[in-house]
Amino acid sequence: MDTREAKPGRNGALSLRAAAELIAGESLSIHDAEVMLVHAVEHGELAADIKRWATEQWAGDGLPGNINHQETSITRADLEAWRERRLGAGR
């Protein structure tokens, strides 16, 4: 389990960016981790409170589905459960 700390937001949830920072590493950039999390959310594998950008609001690298990485939130428990399922599937 990762021991890095991420600051929880409203209701103890992590922003998509903070969640991505927890799973990013040497072989996975933060942006790629965000895309992985968005994919999991869009496929019903990970619960999230989603906020979307209007296309004209994009700044920098956009995410699939115009997802706002700072205002979309994931609970720490849901993130950890998703990570455990992924680890279990890889065995």
C-alpha positions as semicolon CSV with decimal commas, in nm:
position;residue;x (nm);y (nm);z (nm)
1;M;0,000;0,000;0,000
2;D;0,119;0,350;-0,083
3;T;0,220;0,562;0,214
4;R;0,214;0,898;0,033
5;E;-0,036;1,143;0,176
6;A;-0,301;1,325;-0,024
7;K;-0,515;1,594;0,130
8;P;-0,882;1,498;0,142
9;G;-1,135;1,745;0,010
10;R;-1,503;1,774;0,078
11;N;-1,650;1,479;0,270
12;G;-1,305;1,323;0,300
13;A;-1,286;1,263;-0,075
14;L;-0,977;1,304;-0,291
15;S;-0,973;1,503;-0,612
16;L;-0,907;1,296;-0,921
17;R;-0,564;1,466;-0,937
18;A;-0,482;1,370;-0,574
19;A;-0,595;1,011;-0,636
20;A;-0,377;0,998;-0,947
21;E;-0,080;1,129;-0,749
22;L;-0,122;0,835;-0,510
23;I;-0,107;0,573;-0,785
24;A;0,148;0,742;-1,013
25;G;0,505;0,620;-1,001
26;E;0,822;0,580;-1,201
27;S;0,647;0,402;-1,485
28;L;0,317;0,593;-1,467
29;S;0,284;0,972;-1,500
30;I;0,020;1,163;-1,307
31;H;-0,166;1,240;-1,632
32;D;-0,160;0,871;-1,733
33;A;-0,286;0,778;-1,385
34;E;-0,569;1,032;-1,425
35;V;-0,662;0,877;-1,761
36;M;-0,658;0,530;-1,600
37;L;-0,890;0,649;-1,323
38;V;-1,124;0,819;-1,573
39;H;-1,138;0,495;-1,771
40;A;-1,230;0,303;-1,453
41;V;-1,500;0,559;-1,368
42;E;-1,646;0,554;-1,718
43;H;-1,659;0,172;-1,716
44;G;-1,831;0,151;-1,378
45;E;-1,527;0,008;-1,199
46;L;-1,472;0,309;-0,971
47;A;-1,730;0,542;-0,816
48;A;-1,671;0,917;-0,843
49;D;-1,852;1,248;-0,809
50;I;-1,784;1,377;-1,160
51;K;-1,750;1,739;-1,265
52;R;-1,696;1,817;-1,632
53;W;-1,534;2,111;-1,809
54;A;-1,706;2,291;-2,090
55;T;-1,479;2,241;-2,392
56;E;-1,375;2,607;-2,394
57;Q;-1,259;2,581;-2,029
58;W;-0,986;2,323;-2,093
59;A;-0,640;2,415;-1,975
60;G;-0,346;2,189;-2,053
61;D;-0,389;1,820;-2,123
62;G;-0,758;1,738;-2,130
63;L;-0,901;1,416;-1,993
64;P;-1,149;1,187;-2,166
65;G;-1,507;1,303;-2,121
66;N;-1,399;1,660;-2,038
67;I;-1,354;1,554;-1,675
68;N;-1,228;1,826;-1,441
69;H;-0,943;1,663;-1,246
70;Q;-0,959;1,911;-0,956
71;E;-1,334;1,903;-0,892
72;T;-1,407;1,537;-0,965
73;S;-1,379;1,347;-0,638
74;I;-1,319;0,987;-0,535
75;T;-1,342;0,860;-0,180
76;R;-1,023;0,710;-0,042
77;A;-1,212;0,386;0,041
78;D;-1,338;0,350;-0,318
79;L;-0,989;0,417;-0,454
80;E;-0,833;0,155;-0,225
81;A;-1,104;-0,103;-0,310
82;W;-1,046;-0,043;-0,683
83;R;-0,669;-0,083;-0,637
84;E;-0,720;-0,409;-0,447
85;R;-0,947;-0,546;-0,721
86;R;-0,684;-0,454;-0,983
87;L;-0,409;-0,623;-0,783
88;G;-0,627;-0,932;-0,735
89;A;-0,707;-0,949;-1,108
90;G;-0,335;-0,938;-1,190
91;R;-0,255;-1,248;-0,985
